[in-house]
Amino acid sequence: MSQIEKSAHAVATADGVTVSFDLYHQAGRTAVMVICHGFFQSKEAKMFQKLAPRLAEDRDVICMDFRGHGKSSGRFTFSSRENSDLTAVLDWVKARYPNIQVMGLSLGGAIAINTISQNPQGIDGLIAVSAPAAFEDIEFKFWTPEAIRTGVQGFGPGVGCRIGNLFLPKKRPVDQISRLKGMPLLFIHGTRDVIVGIRHGHRLFAAANEPKQFEIIQGGSHAHALFHDDPEGFLRIVAAWQGNLRISVKTTTPALG
């Protein structure tokens, strides 16, 4: 069996931002997962450097940088304009892969919900990990021991953000998710999340259409920390959900131009 390779790519958004992403790929695959990081993270951060290769064991994986993060240009607008970033990446992906899933963590989950709800064609499933139901309702109790622990875990190479206008209007994922009719949805949330409380997960799940699944991790923290604290448990949840989808992986090779 051929080895998983990693290659760097970039696309331009409709508003002129350059979005950088890494592709973990293996010859003969036509299924891919696109990973959308949260605020202050990037594809270079240690957690995503570990998560992406593990997910790439059975399908290709794209790990992207939103504007203002990593090697992408521009400034981060906290889910206001980042839909252009994900749209540009998904346009690239749709030209090459017939089977596409998206995983969004924290604000990356909010961006994924908002973006895909506008154009769900070609997306076979969406995983929202610790996603907020609405930006203005995020708790972010940064002074608590759990928030400090999560923040310390997330620090390292590839972490940081160039901040843009915080006050631009933002769509509320809880108002958009009902547009995803017939798309398999997986929500993952920890009960000890003090940044985006578990009530956000309950609100999104209640507003979503079937087929949908809600995995509550008892004692689990926020977003990337769920993978950090229990990598195998996190991956089992994802693998079981993917297995239920029964997505067939064909044997043609996608063009990587």
KOLLUM-196789 format. One record per residue (C-alpha): residue number from 1; residue in three letters; y, x negated, z. Coordinates in Angstrom, 2 decimals, m for minus. Last residue first. Layout:
% residues N
   pos   code         v         u         w
   NUM    Ala         Y         X         Z
...
% end
This chain:
% residues 257
   pos   code         v         u         w
   257    Gly     20.25      3.42     m9.78
   256    Leu     17.31      4.20     m7.54
   255    Ala     15.21      6.32     m9.88
   254    Pro     12.56      8.23     m7.95
   253    Thr      8.90      7.17     m8.46
   252    Thr      6.38      9.89     m9.20
   251    Thr      3.48     10.53     m6.82
   250    Lys      4.34     13.94     m5.41
   249    Val      4.86     14.69     m1.72
   248    Ser      4.02     18.29     m0.90
   247    Ile      6.04     19.80      1.92
   246    Arg      3.64     21.56      4.28
   245    Leu      6.49     22.86      6.44
   244    Asn      4.24     22.89      9.49
   243    Gly      3.64     19.18      9.12
   242    Gln      7.37     18.55      9.13
   241    Trp      7.70     20.40     12.43
   240    Ala      4.82     18.42     13.94
   239    Ala      6.29     15.15     12.67
   238    Val      9.72     15.87     14.15
   237    Ile      8.35     16.78     17.57
   236    Arg      5.98     13.81     17.51
   235    Leu      8.89     11.50     16.63
   234    Phe     10.80     12.54     19.74
   233    Gly      7.75     12.08     21.95
   232    Glu      7.04      8.67     20.48
   231    Pro     10.61      7.47     20.91
   230    Asp     11.00      8.71     24.51
   229    Asp     14.18      7.45     26.20
   228    His     15.74      5.91     23.09
   227    Phe     14.92      8.90     20.88
   226    Leu     16.53     11.39     23.25
   225    Ala     19.33      8.87     23.86
   224    His     20.32      9.15     20.19
   223    Ala     21.43     12.76     20.73
   222    His     22.22     13.43     24.40
   221    Ser     19.99     13.47     27.51
   220    Gly     16.52     14.87     28.06
   219    Gly     15.42     16.03     31.50
   218    Gln     13.24     18.70     29.89
   217    Ile     13.38     18.36     26.12
   216    Ile     13.97     21.80     24.59
   215    Glu     12.51     22.24     21.11
   214    Phe     13.96     25.23     19.26
   213    Gln     12.31     26.39     16.02
   212    Lys     13.65     28.39     13.09
   211    Pro     12.30     30.23     10.07
   210    Glu     14.20     32.47     10.52
   209    Asn     17.96     32.94     10.65
   208    Ala     20.35     31.07     12.94
   207    Ala     22.87     32.64     15.34
   206    Ala     20.51     32.60     18.35
   205    Phe     19.47     29.02     17.63
   204    Leu     23.08     27.87     17.37
   203    Arg     24.02     29.55     20.65
   202    His     20.95     28.19     22.47
   201    Gly     21.64     24.67     21.21
   200    His     25.26     24.87     22.35
   199    Arg     24.10     26.12     25.77
   198    Ile     22.23     22.81     26.04
   197    Gly     25.45     21.00     26.85
   196    Val     27.07     18.66     24.34
   195    Ile     28.24     15.64     26.34
   194    Val     26.49     16.38     29.64
   193    Asp     23.00     16.67     28.09
   192    Arg     20.51     17.01     30.93
   191    Thr     18.46     19.87     29.41
   190    Gly     17.96     17.96     26.18
   189    His     18.32     19.56     22.76
   188    Ile     16.34     19.68     19.52
   187    Phe     16.94     22.42     16.94
   186    Leu     14.65     22.67     13.92
   185    Leu     15.59     24.81     10.94
   184    Pro     13.47     25.88      7.96
   183    Met     15.76     27.29      5.23
   182    Gly     15.18     30.99      4.48
   181    Lys     18.80     31.98      4.98
   180    Leu     21.19     29.19      5.81
   179    Arg     24.39     31.25      5.77
   178    Ser     23.71     32.16      9.43
   177    Ile     24.60     28.55     10.29
   176    Gln     28.28     28.87      9.47
   175    Asp     29.79     30.65     12.49
   174    Val     27.82     28.59     15.03
   173    Pro     28.74     25.47     13.08
   172    Arg     32.46     26.13     13.70
   171    Lys     34.64     24.91     10.87
   170    Lys     37.36     22.45     11.76
   169    Pro     41.13     22.46     11.37
   168    Leu     42.79     19.01     11.63
   167    Phe     43.74     18.07     15.18
   166    Leu     41.84     14.82     15.67
   165    Asn     43.64     13.07     12.83
   164    Gly     41.91      9.77     12.12
   163    Ile     39.92      7.43     14.35
   162    Arg     38.44      4.17     13.14
   161    Cys     35.13      4.14     15.00
   160    Gly     32.80      1.84     16.90
   159    Val     29.17      0.80     17.22
   158    Gly     27.47     m1.37     14.60
   157    Pro     26.45     m4.07     17.05
   156    Gly     26.06     m2.88     20.64
   155    Phe     26.79      0.21     22.74
   154    Gly     24.63      3.32     22.60
   153    Gln     22.66      2.70     25.76
   152    Val     25.92      2.13     27.66
   151    Gly     27.26      5.47     26.44
   150    Thr     24.15      7.36     27.46
   149    Arg     24.24      5.81     30.93
   148    Ile     27.95      6.63     31.31
   147    Ala     27.34     10.23     30.23
   146    Glu     24.46     10.54     32.71
   145    Pro     26.51      9.01     35.57
   144    Thr     29.30     11.57     35.03
   143    Trp     32.84     10.52     34.11
   142    Phe     32.38     11.24     30.39
   141    Lys     31.82     14.97     30.92
   140    Phe     31.92     15.52     27.16
   139    Glu     31.97     19.36     27.32
   138    Ile     32.15     20.22     23.62
   137    Asp     33.59     23.73     23.23
   136    Glu     36.42     22.80     20.84
   135    Phe     33.92     21.29     18.41
   134    Ala     31.87     24.47     18.08
   133    Ala     28.11     25.05     18.30
   132    Pro     27.67     21.37     19.10
   131    Ala     24.57     19.54     17.80
   130    Ser     22.21     17.88     20.28
   129    Val     19.76     17.17     17.44
   128    Ala     20.01     19.48     14.41
   127    Ile     17.07     19.17     12.01
   126    Leu     17.48     20.75      8.58
   125    Gly     14.86     21.62      5.98
   124    Asp     14.14     21.86      2.26
   123    Ile     17.61     21.14      0.85
   122    Gly     17.86     21.62     m2.93
   121    Gln     20.39     24.44     m2.83
   120    Pro     22.01     24.81      0.59
   119    Asn     25.59     24.48     m0.70
   118    Gln     28.23     25.73      1.76
   117    Ser     25.77     26.02      4.66
   116    Ile     24.70     22.46      3.88
   115    Thr     28.10     21.06      4.77
   114    Asn     28.75     23.01      7.97
   113    Ile     25.26     22.46      9.34
   112    Ala     25.26     18.75      8.44
   111    Ile     28.72     18.21      9.92
   110    Ala     27.68     19.85     13.18
   109    Gly     24.51     17.75     13.28
   108    Gly     26.50     14.58     12.65
   107    Leu     28.70     15.69     15.56
   106    Ser     25.57     15.34     17.76
   105    Leu     22.70     14.07     15.59
   104    Gly     22.07     15.38     12.10
   103    Met     18.70     15.25     10.36
   102    Val     18.51     16.33      6.71
   101    Gln     15.40     17.09      4.65
   100    Ile     15.03     16.67      0.91
    99    Asn     12.09     17.20     m1.46
    98    Pro     12.89     16.99     m5.21
    97    Tyr     14.40     13.49     m4.95
    96    Arg     16.54     11.49     m7.38
    95    Ala     19.52     13.54     m8.57
    94    Lys     19.46     15.46     m5.29
    93    Val     19.94     12.22     m3.36
    92    Trp     23.15     11.18     m5.09
    91    Asp     24.59     14.68     m4.69
    90    Leu     23.44     14.59     m1.06
    89    Val     25.41     11.39     m0.44
    88    Ala     28.60     12.83     m1.95
    87    Thr     28.16     16.09     m0.02
    86    Leu     27.64     14.16      3.23
    85    Asp     30.93     12.34      2.84
    84    Ser     32.87     15.40      1.64
    83    Asn     31.62     17.35      4.68
    82    Glu     33.28     14.60      6.71
    81    Arg     36.67     16.24      6.27
    80    Ser     37.04     18.27      9.49
    79    Ser     33.94     17.08     11.36
    78    Phe     35.72     14.80     13.87
    77    Thr     38.32     13.41     11.43
    76    Phe     37.00      9.86     11.13
    75    Arg     39.15      7.41      9.20
    74    Gly     38.63      5.95      5.74
    73    Ser     36.11      3.42      4.43
    72    Ser     32.38      3.30      5.04
    71    Lys     30.84      0.06      6.31
    70    Gly     30.28      1.20      9.87
    69    His     32.28      4.27     10.85
    68    Gly     35.68      5.60      9.79
    67    Arg     34.14      7.77      7.14
    66    Phe     30.54      8.71      7.93
    65    Asp     27.93      5.97      7.65
    64    Met     24.57      6.88      6.15
    63    Cys     20.87      6.39      6.93
    62    Ile     18.70      7.43      4.00
    61    Val     14.97      7.67      4.56
    60    Asp     11.97      7.67      2.23
    59    Arg      8.89      9.45      3.50
    58    Asp      5.81      8.73      5.67
    57    Glu      6.67      5.58      7.65
    56    Ala     10.35      6.04      6.87
    55    Leu     10.91      8.00     10.07
    54    Arg      9.99      4.87     12.01
    53    Pro     12.19      2.68      9.83
    52    Ala     15.20      5.00     10.40
    51    Leu     14.85      5.31     14.17
    50    Lys     14.93      1.61     15.07
    49    Gln     18.00      0.59     13.08
    48    Phe     19.43      3.96     14.07
    47    Met     19.21      3.07     17.76
    46    Lys     20.53     m0.45     17.23
    45    Ala     23.71      0.66     15.47
    44    Glu     24.01     m0.49     11.85
    43    Lys     23.59      3.03     10.45
    42    Ser     26.64      4.01     12.47
    41    Gln     27.63      5.34     15.92
    40    Phe     31.04      6.16     17.43
    39    Phe     30.66      9.91     16.77
    38    Gly     27.23     11.08     15.63
    37    His     24.85      9.82     12.96
    36    Cys     23.65     11.74      9.91
    35    Ile     20.12     10.85      8.79
    34    Val     18.99     11.89      5.29
    33    Met     15.23     12.45      4.96
    32    Val     13.44     11.86      1.68
    31    Ala     10.42     13.15     m0.22
    30    Thr      9.71     11.90     m3.77
    29    Arg      7.65      8.84     m2.93
    28    Gly      5.75      6.62     m5.34
    27    Ala      7.32      3.26     m4.53
    26    Gln      8.60      2.87     m0.98
    25    His     12.08      3.42      0.33
    24    Tyr     14.47      2.83      3.20
    23    Leu     17.87      3.56      1.67
    22    Asp     21.00      2.34      3.42
    21    Phe     24.31      4.16      3.16
    20    Ser     28.00      3.44      2.60
    19    Val     30.57      6.13      1.88
    18    Thr     33.68      5.08     m0.02
    17    Val     36.48      7.60      0.54
    16    Gly     38.49      8.86     m2.45
    15    Asp     38.94     12.56     m1.72
    14    Ala     36.01     13.72     m3.87
    13    Thr     33.80     11.18     m2.13
    12    Ala     32.70      7.84     m3.57
    11    Val     29.13      6.57     m3.24
    10    Ala     27.62      3.43     m1.74
     9    His     24.20      1.77     m1.66
     8    Ala     22.29     m0.83      0.35
     7    Ser     18.54     m1.38     m0.09
     6    Lys     15.65     m1.44      2.35
     5    Glu     12.04     m1.81      1.29
     4    Ile      8.95     m0.23      2.82
     3    Gln      5.89     m2.24      1.88
     2    Ser      3.46     m1.31     m0.87
     1    Met      0.00      0.00      0.00
% end
